[in-house]
Every structure is written in C-alpha cells, then in structure tokens.
C-alpha cells in the first residue's frame, strides 16, 4: 500500500486503488501531497523550436474529412467466414478509442450475406399481418414522422465469446469485446407506425425481416416495439451507414444486436414467434443439460477495462487512469467497482456523467501502480441490482458450450515489465 | 385553427402549433382523434416484390466505413478566402443531419493558414511563463493523465453572420448557421496540468498558441482554464481529426470557437491579455458608436429550426415535425418556444433528453400546416433566464456593422406552394 499525505489520495482497495474523488475534483487533489502524476518533463529552455508545419500554409478545408494518416492503424478488425460471401464480423477497436460514442466508421459489423447496395428511393417498409390496414412506408414518408433521439449501445449476442475458449485469447481488447458500439440514434418510434396500421388484439409478436440476401429475420415481442423501439434513420447525426442498415434499421434498445434488423423491409404482426432460422439454428443459448434457451433478448449488465489492456504496456510505476466501459440492456449503470488484486478487494470507480439508460457509461479509477504484478478487473452493477458475474460462475451456470451472452468479468494481468495480458482470474 | 377531437391535439399557438405532449407520449396520442399523420400508403397486395439487392450477396466488412453513395451530397460547404492559402471556412450541413452529435467528417472548419500535417511523435505542448516550473507534454505523456468526457458544442463567433446582411441569404440552413457543431470531447482537464506547473499568484491570463503557420493565438482567462477547460485528445470516440487540431486542441466549453486553439503548442501564463492579432484585428465586436468590444467570449443563447428550412419543401397540408437545435454557452437550455405566425404567438417545444450544459439540445414541435402561408421561428431561453433576441432588437443594440455573436432569431417563411425561404421577420 502507498502512503500519501493528501486525504484525496486515500487508498480504497488493495494494490494501489485510490479514492474516486481524485477524478471528481479537478486539479488540486491529484498533484502534490506526496504523490505526483508527473508524466510531463520539466524544461529550462524556452520557447519551443518552430516545427516544419509552422513554416508553410497547411492544406485546405475539405467537404468530408478523414482521420490523420498517423491514426491509420485505428481500424476495425475484419473477420470473414471462409467460403461464405459477406458473412462475418468486424470489431470496434475500443482500446484505441475513448469516451462513449463510437464513430460510425468504426461501429462493429455482423453480416450474414454482406452489405446490400440499397437505392433508398426504391426501398419500402411494409407493415402487414394482423393489422387493420397494411401500410408501406418509403424513406421520404418516414422522414415526415415525429422522431426521437437517444444515445444507446448495440451489442452482438456473440460479443466476448472468445473468453469462453479454454485458453484466454491474447488479443487486443477490441478484438475480444469489440462486437459492441454506442451511437446517438435518431428515428421514428415504432409505436406511431403500429398505431397507424392498427394491431388486431391477441397478436403479441412481430416478424422483422431485412432486405439483405440472407433476408435476416427475427421475432420481436410486440410489447418491446410499443415501448422504446424505433426505425432508426440517423446515426451520430448523419444518415445510417450501409453496414448499419441504410436506409433504415430496427433499433431495440438493450436487445441483442441480431434482433436490431438492418435494411428493414417488413414487419408482420403475428400471434406467436415465427421460429426463423436466425433464432433457432443461431442465437440460442445451449445449456449444461444439452437443451437450449431461445428468444433470450436483453444484453445483461457488463463492463470491460479498455485501458490498460492487452498490448498497451505501462511505462514505469506511478499513477495511472484505469478506464473502461459499462452498460446494461436493462437500464442504467448504478455502480462500477475495480479490483487491482484479482478480485480480492474492490474500490468504487467514478462514472462519467450523464449516466444514460441502455448506453455506454465511461468509468475511471485512479491507480498507483507500485511496479509489481497486478490483476485488474471491473465489475458493473445496474439499476435493477444485477451484478456482473465472474467467468467461473458464468460457466457453472451456462456451461462451456455457451457461445452467447457472455457478460462475465474480464481480468487483465499487469506484469512487472508493464506488459498486459488476458487472464482467467 | 384546426379542430380536433383528441385532447392531445390541443392547439397551443396560432397557425396550427400543437401541444408538445404529442411528442412526449408515444403513438396513441398522435394518430386517430380526427387528425392523422398518415404519410404511409395503404396497400392491398403483399408481400413486397424482391428487390435486386436481395438476389445476390452484398459487399464485405470494411476496416473503416464510409457513407452510402446515395448520401454523397451530405457534405460541408467549403468557402475559401481568395488568394490566402488555407484560410476560410467550411459549414456543417445541419439541414441534412438530425439528433445532436455532428459526425467528425462534417464538423465545421475555420482555418487561418490551412491544416498543418503534424507528426504526433514530434509535437509538444509547453506550459511556461509565470509558473514555478516550465513543463513540456508529449502526446504520450498526456495520455497518462486522468481524462474527462463531455458532449458540448463549438460555435464560431462569425456563425450566422450572413443574416446581418441587408437581404436575407437564400441559402440552406447549414450554409447560414453551419459554423457550429457538437461533439463528445475527451481530454485532460487543464486544471491538472496548470497545478502541476504551479501558477504564480497575480497572473490571471494565459496566452494559447497553435502550431499552424498562422500561429493562431488568443488570451484566455486563467479562471476559465481552471474551471471546465480541457486539452482535447478525442472527438466522438476517435482521436481528433487534423482539421480539429490533431493531435491536441484547447477546448473551452461555451466560448467562441476561435479561442479553442487547435494544434495547441504553448500556454504562457501572464498577468494581462496579450492583445494578439487574432483578438484585436479579428474577433472584436464593432458597436454603433464605432468603438469595439474585445475579449467577448461566451456564445449566448440561440436556436435555429433545421427542418423545415430553405430548400426543404413541404409536400401538402398535414402534420409536420418542426425541429431544430438550441444551445447556450452559459449553461443548459431551459425552454424553446416556436411560432408559426411570425412571432405573434408562441408554443412550447418538447426538448430531447438529456439536456446537457453548453451542448446542443434537439427540440421538436408538432405543427398542423393548413397549406396557407406561415412564418416559422424558434426562441430559446437558457438556465440563466437569457432570452434569444429578435434580429431587429439585436441590430438596435449592436448595429449593422456587427459581424460576430449574432444569436438572433431565424425566421423561415413557408409559402402556399410548400417552398421555404429565409425572411427577416
């Protein structure tokens, strides 16, 4: 444990975790008092030398900007399925990002038959089945409706599945946990459109079908559609990207990614789940007894430390920010706890405001790394009181054959060298 | 006035403005009861024909995505200064966007000598002047510090200046009001770094200098830097874009854009404003008496209707969503009011949650357009009680020679044809 003379530096858990008030006050609490961040270099000479880029004018304004060439390595990890055109995933590189918004160009992908090239003027959405009148909506007609805007996450049911394999994958954080992203979504509340069509009583399910070559289809409870679902038209301010369902997708806050049907073309009101291929052969949760759970929708409470994480080495003992993301498909994050001693003791992290429902919450914890071995973990608790499980308890409950809904705790081991690796702790 | 039989359709102001509860409840309140949104088309036949993009697999995942080719017209309007390399502006096309986040590729630009091509490994930030010890920070050293994340707007002091010309410009909304954008910024609180350097008492100003060829420089009150300022490193999750100051910029929530010095290389603590070129020859507010205000920082309460707006024609009488953005450099938006009769009567708009400080707030108002001429206006009130002024009162107070800080009310005239034009009302 570290001794400090500043009360703001109170150690709250083993192996150097400091009280979150360090991040709740600005400035004064952090430096001085026997513990310094000092990552800066004191200098004697001034001013700075004039760099080459100050000696001639730079480039012009642009119509649609791009990242710096020095950030070209900040990309999605693309993984295709052999011999299946357009099927596969790409992962958001969370270990290179910060904050809570995922840029559209880096939002994760999961396609079953590639990204269709849809002419928005020719695309239609049909609402039919057990309704008083069938209706079709063009993009232009949907743009006439009242809209709603919300910042919410989307997570593939298969996210973090790699951590259920026998040996912990030594991959960057984004390659393990990158099948999740968070955007500001704007669209039309489904309730408006279903009211207009007029759902006939006794029909509590809706088949949602996409306009890709896989005709990706899922059954959605009517109750969810009437609650907080939307037809998303805009993502982070601009129109949806093709890989996220352009020109329109179903958005079901907190529900597994696959149900948020992209390139949405059809909603059929029916009286029972339709048992589509995509909810029977895929996206079911195989249990210990060989049976399988189907229609398991909400993504449960979860968190992951994005820094430090695999591949991001610490540079010497001192104070570090341990930071990551927490989210729950059931509501707001209530608390995130961090451990530096492999789960023996836990300290409470600071949560970035505003804490929004079914959205990423960025958490931060001050950590005084002594330079010795440490195991970092985070554990989220949501507003329903649900606590993120350990990997061991998740496997006891769900079995090792489970591929989906792995919301168990991630552990990162920090070696004395500062190198970080993925461990099962 | 429109008669309806549904209490949710209460008319709250002249020319068809409806109570905001239409947007606070979902579904049921809007349709039925004698007033329908019906922009959809009833159909008899089903199912939909199979479009060509469902008949063959689509394209693969991508490492860094792009918008649909059908959205290629969603671009910044680029305006250069003749014969001055790299000097000019580009505008965010707000009439084509929705929600509150501006995508990084469409964030407005204002450069005085182009966009420098900075190697982040060679860039340094020097803090010097009246400090106990001068310090330099590399990008890597700053990434060690605790961070903060906030969604906040940035607005150029010259935004909306076109509406001070004698005739109202007939340009899209984004070309008049597009020198403002809103992002999720993540960076290091300035207070931490200044505490570490140790400011010597009696020095209440800081010179901030950029590493562009113009060495853009402004004087900033120390008090602001110790309050909510940050060195921004990430914008909407990814590292800053070159045109927004890569690898680091000063971010001063609510202050005029020009002070948020991009490509920040130097902060010098001093005892008085340094009267740089950029705060004497530019960015001063010429008054009626020929004198000028200098060091006028906060961008005051303002709003603009983004839809309907110039170039977006209405397609026949019926219910429309009137929507736009409101913001204030002094805090949160308390209320937005909308008028459809040129300011004679006003109704209260619904505000999208969460309403954040010094951030864009999206407002929405239900409007039953009768098909006759109408003049739409919005008026924002912030938490300090400040009310957005009319254009006439702004000119009476500041004069017509004013170029900066125009926060007056925008009026859009809707003709019987549905065409929208910019008017001074």
Interface residues (C-beta under 8 A of the other chain):
Chain A: X22 X23 X26 X27 X28 X30 X31 X32 X36 X37 X38 X39 X40 X41 X42 X43 X44 X46 X47 X48 X51 X53 X54 X55 X56 X57 X58 X59 X60 X61 X62 X63 X64 X65 X66 X67 X68 X69 X70 X71 X74 X75 X76 X78 X79 X80 X85 X86 X88 X89 X90 X96 X97 X98 X99 X100 X101 X102 X103 X104 X105 X106 X107 X109 X111 X113 X114 X115 X116 X117 X118 X119 X120 X122 X123 X124 X126 X127 X128 X133 X134 X135 X136 X137 X138 X141 X142 X144 X145 X146 X147 X148 X149 X184 X185 X186 X189 X191 X192 X193 X194 X195 X196 X197 X211 X212 X213 X215 X226 X233 X234 X236 X237 X238 X239 X240 X241 X242 X243 X246 X247 X265 X266 X315 X318 X320 X321 X323 X352 X354 X356 X362 X364 X366
Chain B: X22 X23 X26 X27 X28 X30 X31 X32 X36 X37 X38 X39 X40 X41 X42 X43 X44 X46 X47 X48 X51 X53 X54 X55 X56 X57 X58 X59 X60 X61 X62 X63 X64 X65 X66 X67 X68 X69 X70 X71 X74 X75 X76 X78 X79 X80 X85 X86 X88 X89 X90 X96 X97 X98 X99 X100 X101 X102 X103 X104 X105 X106 X107 X109 X111 X113 X114 X115 X116 X117 X118 X119 X120 X122 X123 X124 X126 X127 X128 X133 X134 X135 X136 X137 X138 X141 X142 X144 X145 X146 X147 X148 X149 X184 X185 X186 X189 X191 X192 X193 X194 X195 X196 X197 X211 X212 X213 X215 X226 X233 X234 X236 X237 X238 X239 X240 X241 X242 X243 X246 X247 X265 X266 X315 X318 X320 X321 X323 X352 X354 X356 X362 X364 X366
